[in-house]
């Protein structure tokens, strides 16, 4: 201390003031650094908490989505309502149609049941659902097979007719030159479906031969026959 006092005694008054100023600046700087560290620690804690919260939200969302799918498979309307109420679907026809078309693990009978209803939302969903299929450059059998693979037809004739009509419209849109109109396509398909699934006829009588099918549908393509 004596040596330091001897040295410091050699400083002028201005130099001593400058040294004190530097010391004060250093102390303030150290305080600022400490505050920054505290702020960084606080921000990092918030980030970790946010990530944990978001992870929990994601897990909870996935859990609710699985519950919604199970509810849908047991009761399609209740399942869709649950998903909409939990903001997992927006409730619009397009959102519901994409869910029915793309989501794995859905019961195909339940899908057909929902699409077959005649309320406005169901009809709009059916249209949007059919339009998710691409039938360009597919023949009739290929297109129909693709369509019917995505759900199971309900048992009621009126529901089936609505679905086939929606499919006919989409198929004709994708393959404009093939048929003159949607009705041209719809008539033979419905005739064939009803003939193949008429329960009052014996199985052997339900089989529609190519010749019989052509004969049943002569002249329906705006006066001409169907393309073979």
LUMVO-591064 format. One record per residue (C-alpha): y, z, x. Coordinates in steps of 0.2 Angstrom, whole numbers, plus 2048, in hexadecimal, padded with zeros to 3 digits. Layout:
<rodrens>
<rodren y="Y" z="Z" x="X"/>
...
</rodrens>
This chain:
<rodrens>
<rodren y="800" z="800" x="800"/>
<rodren y="80C" z="804" x="80F"/>
<rodren y="809" z="7F3" x="816"/>
<rodren y="80C" z="7EB" x="805"/>
<rodren y="81C" z="7F5" x="802"/>
<rodren y="822" z="7F0" x="813"/>
<rodren y="820" z="7DE" x="80F"/>
<rodren y="827" z="7DF" x="7FE"/>
<rodren y="836" z="7E8" x="804"/>
<rodren y="83A" z="7D9" x="80E"/>
<rodren y="83B" z="7CE" x="7FD"/>
<rodren y="84C" z="7CB" x="7F7"/>
<rodren y="851" z="7D1" x="7E5"/>
<rodren y="84F" z="7BF" x="7DF"/>
<rodren y="83E" z="7BD" x="7E7"/>
<rodren y="838" z="7CD" x="7DF"/>
<rodren y="83E" z="7C7" x="7CE"/>
<rodren y="834" z="7B7" x="7D1"/>
<rodren y="824" z="7C0" x="7D5"/>
<rodren y="826" z="7CB" x="7C6"/>
<rodren y="828" z="7BB" x="7BB"/>
<rodren y="819" z="7B3" x="7C3"/>
<rodren y="80F" z="7C3" x="7BF"/>
<rodren y="815" z="7C3" x="7AD"/>
<rodren y="810" z="7B1" x="7AB"/>
<rodren y="7FF" z="7B4" x="7B2"/>
<rodren y="7FC" z="7C2" x="7A6"/>
<rodren y="802" z="7B8" x="798"/>
<rodren y="7F7" z="7A9" x="79D"/>
<rodren y="7E8" z="7B5" x="79E"/>
<rodren y="7EC" z="7BB" x="78D"/>
<rodren y="7ED" z="7A9" x="787"/>
<rodren y="7DC" z="7A5" x="78F"/>
<rodren y="7D4" z="7B4" x="787"/>
<rodren y="7DB" z="7AF" x="776"/>
<rodren y="7D4" z="79D" x="778"/>
<rodren y="7C3" z="7A4" x="77C"/>
<rodren y="7C3" z="7AF" x="76C"/>
<rodren y="7C9" z="7A0" x="762"/>
<rodren y="7BB" z="795" x="769"/>
<rodren y="7AE" z="7A3" x="766"/>
<rodren y="7B4" z="7A4" x="754"/>
<rodren y="7B4" z="791" x="752"/>
<rodren y="7A2" z="790" x="759"/>
<rodren y="79D" z="79E" x="74D"/>
<rodren y="7A4" z="794" x="73F"/>
<rodren y="79B" z="784" x="744"/>
<rodren y="78A" z="78D" x="746"/>
<rodren y="78D" z="795" x="735"/>
<rodren y="792" z="784" x="72D"/>
<rodren y="783" z="77B" x="734"/>
<rodren y="778" z="789" x="72E"/>
<rodren y="780" z="788" x="71D"/>
<rodren y="77E" z="775" x="71C"/>
<rodren y="76C" z="776" x="722"/>
<rodren y="769" z="783" x="714"/>
<rodren y="772" z="777" x="707"/>
<rodren y="767" z="769" x="70D"/>
<rodren y="757" z="773" x="70B"/>
<rodren y="75D" z="779" x="6FA"/>
<rodren y="761" z="767" x="6F5"/>
<rodren y="750" z="761" x="6FA"/>
<rodren y="748" z="76F" x="6F1"/>
<rodren y="751" z="76B" x="6E1"/>
<rodren y="74D" z="758" x="6E3"/>
<rodren y="73B" z="75C" x="6E4"/>
<rodren y="73C" z="767" x="6D5"/>
<rodren y="745" z="759" x="6CC"/>
<rodren y="737" z="74D" x="6D0"/>
<rodren y="72A" z="759" x="6CA"/>
<rodren y="733" z="75B" x="6BA"/>
<rodren y="735" z="748" x="6B8"/>
<rodren y="722" z="746" x="6BA"/>
<rodren y="71F" z="752" x="6AC"/>
<rodren y="72E" z="74D" x="6A0"/>
<rodren y="739" z="73E" x="6A6"/>
<rodren y="748" z="743" x="69C"/>
<rodren y="748" z="755" x="6A1"/>
<rodren y="745" z="750" x="6B3"/>
<rodren y="754" z="744" x="6B3"/>
<rodren y="75F" z="750" x="6AB"/>
<rodren y="75B" z="75D" x="6B8"/>
<rodren y="75F" z="751" x="6C6"/>
<rodren y="770" z="74D" x="6BE"/>
<rodren y="774" z="75F" x="6BA"/>
<rodren y="771" z="763" x="6CD"/>
<rodren y="77B" z="755" x="6D3"/>
<rodren y="76C" z="74C" x="6DB"/>
<rodren y="76F" z="73D" x="6CF"/>
<rodren y="780" z="737" x="6C8"/>
<rodren y="779" z="734" x="6B7"/>
<rodren y="77D" z="722" x="6B7"/>
<rodren y="770" z="714" x="6B3"/>
<rodren y="771" z="70D" x="6C5"/>
<rodren y="76E" z="71E" x="6CD"/>
<rodren y="75F" z="722" x="6C2"/>
<rodren y="758" z="710" x="6C4"/>
<rodren y="758" z="711" x="6D7"/>
<rodren y="750" z="723" x="6D6"/>
<rodren y="742" z="71B" x="6CB"/>
<rodren y="740" z="70C" x="6D6"/>
<rodren y="741" z="713" x="6E7"/>
<rodren y="73C" z="725" x="6E6"/>
<rodren y="72A" z="729" x="6EC"/>
<rodren y="71E" z="735" x="6E3"/>
<rodren y="724" z="731" x="6D1"/>
<rodren y="717" z="72F" x="6C3"/>
<rodren y="717" z="71D" x="6BE"/>
<rodren y="713" z="722" x="6AC"/>
<rodren y="722" z="72D" x="6AC"/>
<rodren y="72D" z="71E" x="6B2"/>
<rodren y="727" z="713" x="6A5"/>
<rodren y="72A" z="720" x="698"/>
<rodren y="73C" z="722" x="69D"/>
<rodren y="73F" z="710" x="69E"/>
<rodren y="737" z="70D" x="68D"/>
<rodren y="743" z="717" x="683"/>
<rodren y="751" z="70E" x="679"/>
<rodren y="760" z="719" x="67B"/>
<rodren y="76E" z="711" x="684"/>
<rodren y="76C" z="719" x="695"/>
<rodren y="75A" z="715" x="695"/>
<rodren y="75D" z="703" x="691"/>
<rodren y="76A" z="702" x="69E"/>
<rodren y="75E" z="70A" x="6AB"/>
<rodren y="751" z="6FD" x="6A6"/>
<rodren y="75C" z="6EF" x="6AA"/>
<rodren y="762" z="6F6" x="6BA"/>
<rodren y="750" z="6FA" x="6BF"/>
<rodren y="74A" z="6E9" x="6BC"/>
<rodren y="759" z="6E2" x="6C6"/>
<rodren y="753" z="6EB" x="6D5"/>
<rodren y="744" z="6E0" x="6D5"/>
<rodren y="745" z="6CF" x="6DE"/>
<rodren y="73A" z="6C2" x="6D6"/>
<rodren y="741" z="6B2" x="6DF"/>
<rodren y="734" z="6A6" x="6E4"/>
<rodren y="726" z="6B0" x="6DC"/>
<rodren y="71B" z="6A8" x="6CF"/>
<rodren y="719" z="6B0" x="6BE"/>
<rodren y="709" z="6BA" x="6C3"/>
<rodren y="711" z="6C1" x="6D3"/>
<rodren y="721" z="6C6" x="6CB"/>
<rodren y="718" z="6CF" x="6BD"/>
<rodren y="70C" z="6D8" x="6C9"/>
<rodren y="71B" z="6DE" x="6D3"/>
<rodren y="724" z="6E4" x="6C3"/>
<rodren y="715" z="6ED" x="6BC"/>
<rodren y="711" z="6F5" x="6CC"/>
<rodren y="721" z="6FF" x="6CC"/>
<rodren y="71D" z="708" x="6BC"/>
<rodren y="710" z="709" x="6AE"/>
<rodren y="713" z="701" x="69D"/>
<rodren y="715" z="70D" x="68F"/>
<rodren y="709" z="70B" x="680"/>
<rodren y="716" z="706" x="672"/>
<rodren y="718" z="6F3" x="66F"/>
<rodren y="72B" z="6F5" x="66C"/>
<rodren y="72D" z="6FD" x="67D"/>
<rodren y="722" z="6F0" x="686"/>
<rodren y="72C" z="6E2" x="67D"/>
<rodren y="73D" z="6E9" x="684"/>
<rodren y="736" z="6EA" x="695"/>
<rodren y="72F" z="6D9" x="695"/>
<rodren y="73F" z="6D2" x="68F"/>
<rodren y="749" z="6DB" x="69C"/>
<rodren y="73C" z="6D4" x="6A9"/>
<rodren y="73D" z="6C2" x="6A2"/>
<rodren y="750" z="6C2" x="6A4"/>
<rodren y="74F" z="6C8" x="6B6"/>
<rodren y="741" z="6BC" x="6BA"/>
<rodren y="74B" z="6AD" x="6B2"/>
<rodren y="75A" z="6B2" x="6BC"/>
<rodren y="750" z="6B2" x="6CC"/>
<rodren y="747" z="6A2" x="6C8"/>
<rodren y="754" z="698" x="6BE"/>
<rodren y="74B" z="686" x="6BF"/>
<rodren y="73A" z="68C" x="6B9"/>
<rodren y="73D" z="690" x="6A7"/>
<rodren y="74B" z="689" x="69B"/>
<rodren y="74E" z="69A" x="693"/>
<rodren y="749" z="6AC" x="693"/>
<rodren y="740" z="6AA" x="683"/>
<rodren y="736" z="69C" x="68A"/>
<rodren y="72F" z="6A8" x="697"/>
<rodren y="72E" z="6B8" x="68B"/>
<rodren y="723" z="6B0" x="67E"/>
<rodren y="714" z="6AB" x="688"/>
<rodren y="714" z="6BC" x="692"/>
<rodren y="715" z="6C6" x="682"/>
<rodren y="707" z="6BB" x="67A"/>
<rodren y="6FC" z="6BE" x="689"/>
<rodren y="700" z="6D0" x="68A"/>
<rodren y="6FC" z="6D4" x="678"/>
<rodren y="6EC" z="6C9" x="678"/>
<rodren y="6E6" z="6D2" x="688"/>
<rodren y="6EA" z="6E4" x="681"/>
<rodren y="6E6" z="6E2" x="66E"/>
<rodren y="6DA" z="6F1" x="66B"/>
<rodren y="6D3" z="6EA" x="65B"/>
<rodren y="6CB" z="6DB" x="664"/>
<rodren y="6BB" z="6DC" x="66E"/>
<rodren y="6BE" z="6DB" x="681"/>
<rodren y="6B6" z="6CA" x="682"/>
<rodren y="6C2" z="6C3" x="675"/>
<rodren y="6D1" z="6CA" x="67E"/>
<rodren y="6CE" z="6BF" x="68D"/>
<rodren y="6DB" z="6B1" x="68C"/>
<rodren y="6D5" z="6A1" x="695"/>
<rodren y="6E1" z="696" x="69D"/>
<rodren y="6DE" z="688" x="690"/>
<rodren y="6E1" z="694" x="682"/>
<rodren y="6F1" z="69B" x="68A"/>
<rodren y="6F8" z="689" x="68C"/>
<rodren y="6F3" z="685" x="67A"/>
<rodren y="6FC" z="694" x="673"/>
<rodren y="70C" z="690" x="67C"/>
<rodren y="70E" z="67D" x="67A"/>
<rodren y="71F" z="677" x="677"/>
<rodren y="729" z="687" x="67A"/>
<rodren y="733" z="682" x="689"/>
<rodren y="741" z="67A" x="67F"/>
<rodren y="734" z="66E" x="677"/>
<rodren y="72A" z="66B" x="687"/>
<rodren y="71B" z="674" x="68E"/>
<rodren y="71B" z="682" x="69B"/>
<rodren y="71A" z="67D" x="6AD"/>
<rodren y="709" z="67F" x="6B4"/>
</rodrens>
